[in-house]
Amino acid sequence: MNIEIDEVVLENAPKNAQYIAPEIQKEILHIMANRVRQMVREEVGDKYFCILVDEARDIPKREQMAIILRFVNNHGILTERFFAIKSVSDTTSMNLKNEISNVLVHHDLHVKKIRGQGYDDASNMRGAWNGLQALFLKDCPYAYYVHCFAHRLQLTLVSAAKDVSVIWEFFSHLDNIVNIVTSSTKCIAELHTAQRNEIEYMLSIGERDSGSGANQIGNLQRAGATRWSSHYDSVKSLIGMYTATCKVFEVLSDYSPNGRVKAEVRGIYRNMASFEFVFILHLMHKIMRTTDTICQILQRKSQDILTAITFVTITKTCLQEFRECGWNEFLQEVKVFCSRNEIDVPDLDCLYKIGRSCRQTTIEHHYHFDVFNAAIDFILMELNTRFNESSVELLSLSTALDPKNSFDSFNSDDICKLAKKFYPGDFTDQEIVALEYELIHYKLDVMQNLKVSTLVELCQQLTESGRSSVYVMLTRLIHLVLTLPVSTATTERAFSAMKHVKTALRNKMEDDFLADCSKMLNQVIVIVEGKLLHADISLSASAGSRRSC
């Protein structure tokens, strides 16, 4: 607690002042929020910044818009700060633009200083003519729009789930399994009992290691509609609890009193215990474990766009290597899993008829080329389509600043071209010449003395070593590139925090409070109107009596 406030304010305040009224508490929170915004505004100063914007509905179904500022602070550290959340009446691009501009102008943040825009792929955001990014580009031609990388990755995996039939069928069956097992407390208790028995048996035969947190009892995870990482959690949880889940289905299929439910459970269990389901379960686990790494990386606050592109390339390479060299090892892993869980493995050399066509092939050929290769190829194709940054000249020129592999991509011509072509308002002709001379010294100084691997680290090292005051033009250009957004994960975190504050109970309390206030106001109006009406009648009566006299 602040000692001055305690001694000066609280000690001298009336003892009956508790400040528990909702209006007083909201006013206090409003003052605190403005103070925080003022501190963020001071941190931004006169530097360039990027806006990250996303929308979501709160508990009472009102559309809320979160605004995040991304900038490089005085210490050379890339920073993302939550700045405001606004309730919007509609989500048209013009209305969103006006609301964002009002927030910026109110805090003396100039739109001309915007050097990046980060949104999702909704039409009102990305529209080339009337979208939000296009409207801001009219006011500031250097506020370049970058579609959220994390959202692109999610769209890639969603497309695979929708357009590859075997993957779509698999996730449909997975949803049914999770729904059945988590449908009642009895099923969950049975799942926990089966897990406990399995863990005890595995420990007794030495196939599990004991230790703190090594053998936890868990539940099957439900896949969410908008968070693709939850699909990975769902797949991972089923692989870890496959035997226990089978025990639950065996109990339900034997003792369920309802015949229709029993038939449904047996059908789902029959599919779950098939070689095809187990094969695709492990395939999706392998693919999503690879993509989950980049999913977590893209959501970091201090991630620069050059490093993000590098990790996308690494992910593509890993998937390609898995496709070309991982078949035999993967198939053996599936066979071992099937043997451990007593699942029949078909003779892979037998002929397999494909659909209604007359074409026949072996079962192994079908799973290898029609399922394994087809699923990976589709995801690689989607990744290449959605992360095709080679055609974006801004980003391709920015790679010349990338310090990875001992500044292997350094190119002074591309760096000068980047400043001249994409940021002409931030560099005069004289400053471009100064940049060229700085790069000569930079090549002999920084590239030999600083050991960094990312642009974020390079920016911080330049500031800490005092070189930012020597390479002024280059530091300015690095700040501009770092300002370009990678993902809108920070806005998602803002909405997650909002759900903790704006709960259904709090909303109901506020609605009840407003309803009570409305009732009281109506009663006051009725009473006042009644008194006025009574006064009018009395006045009319007295006037009539005077006239009769």
URDA-V610518 format. One record per residue. N is the residue number from 0. RES is the residue in one letter. SS is DSSP state (~ for helix, > for strand, _ for the rest). PSI is psi as a letter, one per 20 degrees, with the letter a starting at -180 (999 if undefined). Layout:
N|RES|SS|PSI ; N|RES|SS|PSI
This chain:
0|M|_|q ; 1|N|_|p ; 2|I|~|h ; 3|E|~|g ; 4|I|~|h ; 5|D|~|g ; 6|E|~|g ; 7|V|~|g ; 8|V|~|g ; 9|L|~|h ; 10|E|_|h ; 11|N|_|i ; 12|A|_|q ; 13|P|_|p ; 14|K|_|i ; 15|N|_|i ; 16|A|_|o ; 17|Q|_|i ; 18|Y|_|l ; 19|I|_|i ; 20|A|_|q ; 21|P|~|h ; 22|E|~|g ; 23|I|~|g ; 24|Q|~|h ; 25|K|~|h ; 26|E|~|h ; 27|I|~|g ; 28|L|~|h ; 29|H|~|g ; 30|I|~|g ; 31|M|~|g ; 32|A|~|g ; 33|N|~|h ; 34|R|~|g ; 35|V|~|g ; 36|R|~|h ; 37|Q|~|h ; 38|M|~|h ; 39|V|~|g ; 40|R|~|g ; 41|E|~|h ; 42|E|~|h ; 43|V|~|g ; 44|G|_|c ; 45|D|_|k ; 46|K|_|r ; 47|Y|_|q ; 48|F|>|r ; 49|C|>|q ; 50|I|>|p ; 51|L|>|p ; 52|V|>|p ; 53|D|>|r ; 54|E|>|q ; 55|A|>|r ; 56|R|>|p ; 57|D|_|a ; 58|I|_|g ; 59|P|_|j ; 60|K|_|k ; 61|R|_|q ; 62|E|>|p ; 63|Q|>|q ; 64|M|>|p ; 65|A|>|p ; 66|I|>|p ; 67|I|>|p ; 68|L|>|p ; 69|R|>|p ; 70|F|>|r ; 71|V|>|p ; 72|N|_|a ; 73|N|_|i ; 74|H|_|j ; 75|G|_|j ; 76|I|_|p ; 77|L|>|p ; 78|T|>|q ; 79|E|>|p ; 80|R|>|p ; 81|F|>|p ; 82|F|>|g ; 83|A|>|q ; 84|I|>|p ; 85|K|>|p ; 86|S|>|p ; 87|V|_|p ; 88|S|_|h ; 89|D|_|r ; 90|T|_|k ; 91|T|_|q ; 92|S|~|h ; 93|M|~|g ; 94|N|~|g ; 95|L|~|g ; 96|K|~|g ; 97|N|~|g ; 98|E|~|g ; 99|I|~|g ; 100|S|~|h ; 101|N|~|g ; 102|V|~|g ; 103|L|~|g ; 104|V|~|h ; 105|H|~|h ; 106|H|_|j ; 107|D|_|k ; 108|L|_|o ; 109|H|_|p ; 110|V|~|h ; 111|K|~|i ; 112|K|~|i ; 113|I|>|p ; 114|R|>|j ; 115|G|>|q ; 116|Q|>|p ; 117|G|>|o ; 118|Y|>|a ; 119|D|_|a ; 120|D|_|j ; 121|A|_|q ; 122|S|~|h ; 123|N|~|i ; 124|M|~|g ; 125|R|~|i ; 126|G|_|p ; 127|A|_|h ; 128|W|_|g ; 129|N|_|j ; 130|G|_|r ; 131|L|~|g ; 132|Q|~|h ; 133|A|~|h ; 134|L|~|g ; 135|F|~|h ; 136|L|~|h ; 137|K|~|h ; 138|D|~|h ; 139|C|_|o ; 140|P|_|i ; 141|Y|_|j ; 142|A|_|m ; 143|Y|_|p ; 144|Y|>|p ; 145|V|>|p ; 146|H|>|p ; 147|C|_|p ; 148|F|~|g ; 149|A|~|h ; 150|H|~|h ; 151|R|~|g ; 152|L|~|g ; 153|Q|~|g ; 154|L|~|h ; 155|T|~|g ; 156|L|~|h ; 157|V|~|g ; 158|S|~|g ; 159|A|~|g ; 160|A|~|h ; 161|K|~|h ; 162|D|~|h ; 163|V|_|o ; 164|S|~|g ; 165|V|~|h ; 166|I|~|g ; 167|W|~|g ; 168|E|~|h ; 169|F|~|g ; 170|F|~|h ; 171|S|~|g ; 172|H|~|h ; 173|L|~|g ; 174|D|~|g ; 175|N|~|g ; 176|I|~|g ; 177|V|~|g ; 178|N|~|g ; 179|I|~|g ; 180|V|~|h ; 181|T|_|j ; 182|S|_|h ; 183|S|_|q ; 184|T|~|h ; 185|K|~|g ; 186|C|~|g ; 187|I|~|g ; 188|A|~|h ; 189|E|~|h ; 190|L|~|g ; 191|H|~|g ; 192|T|~|g ; 193|A|~|g ; 194|Q|~|g ; 195|R|~|g ; 196|N|~|g ; 197|E|~|g ; 198|I|~|g ; 199|E|~|g ; 200|Y|~|g ; 201|M|~|h ; 202|L|~|h ; 203|S|~|h ; 204|I|_|j ; 205|G|_|j ; 206|E|_|j ; 207|R|_|q ; 208|D|_|p ; 209|S|_|q ; 210|G|_|r ; 211|S|_|p ; 212|G|_|j ; 213|A|_|h ; 214|N|_|m ; 215|Q|_|q ; 216|I|_|p ; 217|G|_|a ; 218|N|_|q ; 219|L|_|p ; 220|Q|_|p ; 221|R|_|p ; 222|A|_|p ; 223|G|_|r ; 224|A|_|h ; 225|T|_|i ; 226|R|_|o ; 227|W|_|h ; 228|S|~|h ; 229|S|~|h ; 230|H|~|g ; 231|Y|~|g ; 232|D|~|h ; 233|S|~|g ; 234|V|~|g ; 235|K|~|g ; 236|S|~|h ; 237|L|~|h ; 238|I|~|g ; 239|G|~|h ; 240|M|_|k ; 241|Y|~|g ; 242|T|~|g ; 243|A|~|h ; 244|T|~|h ; 245|C|~|h ; 246|K|~|h ; 247|V|~|g ; 248|F|~|h ; 249|E|~|g ; 250|V|~|g ; 251|L|~|g ; 252|S|~|h ; 253|D|~|h ; 254|Y|~|j ; 255|S|_|p ; 256|P|_|h ; 257|N|_|p ; 258|G|~|h ; 259|R|~|g ; 260|V|~|h ; 261|K|~|g ; 262|A|~|h ; 263|E|~|g ; 264|V|~|g ; 265|R|~|h ; 266|G|~|g ; 267|I|~|g ; 268|Y|~|h ; 269|R|~|g ; 270|N|~|h ; 271|M|~|h ; 272|A|_|j ; 273|S|_|q ; 274|F|~|h ; 275|E|~|g ; 276|F|~|g ; 277|V|~|h ; 278|F|~|g ; 279|I|~|h ; 280|L|~|g ; 281|H|~|h ; 282|L|~|g ; 283|M|~|h ; 284|H|~|g ; 285|K|~|g ; 286|I|~|g ; 287|M|~|h ; 288|R|~|h ; 289|T|~|g ; 290|T|~|h ; 291|D|~|h ; 292|T|~|g ; 293|I|~|h ; 294|C|~|g ; 295|Q|~|h ; 296|I|~|g ; 297|L|~|i ; 298|Q|_|j ; 299|R|_|q ; 300|K|_|h ; 301|S|_|k ; 302|Q|_|p ; 303|D|_|q ; 304|I|~|h ; 305|L|~|g ; 306|T|~|h ; 307|A|~|g ; 308|I|~|h ; 309|T|~|g ; 310|F|~|h ; 311|V|~|g ; 312|T|~|g ; 313|I|~|g ; 314|T|~|g ; 315|K|~|g ; 316|T|~|g ; 317|C|~|g ; 318|L|~|h ; 319|Q|~|g ; 320|E|~|h ; 321|F|~|h ; 322|R|~|g ; 323|E|~|h ; 324|C|~|i ; 325|G|_|j ; 326|W|~|g ; 327|N|~|g ; 328|E|~|g ; 329|F|~|g ; 330|L|~|h ; 331|Q|~|h ; 332|E|~|g ; 333|V|~|g ; 334|K|~|g ; 335|V|~|g ; 336|F|~|g ; 337|C|~|g ; 338|S|~|h ; 339|R|~|h ; 340|N|_|j ; 341|E|_|l ; 342|I|_|p ; 343|D|_|p ; 344|V|_|p ; 345|P|_|q ; 346|D|_|o ; 347|L|_|i ; 348|D|_|i ; 349|C|_|q ; 350|L|>|q ; 351|Y|>|p ; 352|K|>|p ; 353|I|_|o ; 354|G|_|b ; 355|R|_|i ; 356|S|_|r ; 357|C|_|i ; 358|R|_|p ; 359|Q|>|q ; 360|T|>|r ; 361|T|>|q ; 362|I|~|h ; 363|E|~|g ; 364|H|~|g ; 365|H|~|g ; 366|Y|~|h ; 367|H|~|g ; 368|F|~|h ; 369|D|~|i ; 370|V|~|f ; 371|F|~|g ; 372|N|~|h ; 373|A|~|g ; 374|A|~|g ; 375|I|~|g ; 376|D|~|g ; 377|F|~|g ; 378|I|~|h ; 379|L|~|g ; 380|M|~|g ; 381|E|~|h ; 382|L|~|g ; 383|N|~|h ; 384|T|~|g ; 385|R|~|h ; 386|F|_|k ; 387|N|_|m ; 388|E|~|i ; 389|S|~|h ; 390|S|~|i ; 391|V|_|o ; 392|E|~|h ; 393|L|~|g ; 394|L|~|h ; 395|S|~|h ; 396|L|~|h ; 397|S|~|h ; 398|T|~|i ; 399|A|~|i ; 400|L|~|i ; 401|D|_|p ; 402|P|_|j ; 403|K|~|q ; 404|N|~|l ; 405|S|~|l ; 406|F|~|l ; 407|D|_|h ; 408|S|_|j ; 409|F|_|p ; 410|N|_|o ; 411|S|~|h ; 412|D|~|g ; 413|D|~|h ; 414|I|~|g ; 415|C|~|h ; 416|K|~|h ; 417|L|~|g ; 418|A|~|g ; 419|K|~|h ; 420|K|~|h ; 421|F|~|i ; 422|Y|_|l ; 423|P|_|h ; 424|G|_|i ; 425|D|_|i ; 426|F|_|p ; 427|T|_|r ; 428|D|~|h ; 429|Q|~|h ; 430|E|~|h ; 431|I|~|g ; 432|V|~|g ; 433|A|~|h ; 434|L|~|g ; 435|E|~|g ; 436|Y|~|h ; 437|E|~|h ; 438|L|~|h ; 439|I|~|g ; 440|H|~|h ; 441|Y|~|g ; 442|K|~|h ; 443|L|~|h ; 444|D|~|f ; 445|V|~|g ; 446|M|~|i ; 447|Q|~|h ; 448|N|~|h ; 449|L|_|p ; 450|K|_|n ; 451|V|_|q ; 452|S|_|i ; 453|T|_|r ; 454|L|~|h ; 455|V|~|g ; 456|E|~|h ; 457|L|~|g ; 458|C|~|g ; 459|Q|~|g ; 460|Q|~|h ; 461|L|~|h ; 462|T|~|g ; 463|E|~|h ; 464|S|_|i ; 465|G|_|j ; 466|R|~|i ; 467|S|~|h ; 468|S|~|i ; 469|V|_|g ; 470|Y|_|m ; 471|V|~|g ; 472|M|~|g ; 473|L|~|g ; 474|T|~|g ; 475|R|~|g ; 476|L|~|g ; 477|I|~|g ; 478|H|~|g ; 479|L|~|g ; 480|V|~|g ; 481|L|~|h ; 482|T|~|h ; 483|L|_|p ; 484|P|_|q ; 485|V|_|g ; 486|S|_|r ; 487|T|_|k ; 488|A|~|h ; 489|T|~|h ; 490|T|~|h ; 491|E|~|h ; 492|R|~|h ; 493|A|~|g ; 494|F|~|h ; 495|S|~|g ; 496|A|~|h ; 497|M|~|h ; 498|K|~|h ; 499|H|~|h ; 500|V|~|g ; 501|K|_|m ; 502|T|_|r ; 503|A|~|h ; 504|L|~|g ; 505|R|~|h ; 506|N|~|h ; 507|K|~|h ; 508|M|~|g ; 509|E|~|g ; 510|D|~|g ; 511|D|~|h ; 512|F|~|g ; 513|L|~|h ; 514|A|~|g ; 515|D|~|g ; 516|C|~|h ; 517|S|~|g ; 518|K|~|g ; 519|M|~|g ; 520|L|~|g ; 521|N|~|h ; 522|Q|~|g ; 523|V|~|g ; 524|I|~|g ; 525|V|~|g ; 526|I|~|g ; 527|V|~|g ; 528|E|~|h ; 529|G|~|g ; 530|K|~|g ; 531|L|~|g ; 532|L|~|g ; 533|H|~|h ; 534|A|~|h ; 535|D|~|g ; 536|I|~|g ; 537|S|~|g ; 538|L|~|g ; 539|S|~|h ; 540|A|~|g ; 541|S|~|h ; 542|A|~|h ; 543|G|~|h ; 544|S|~|h ; 545|R|~|h ; 546|R|~|h ; 547|S|~|h ; 548|C|_|999
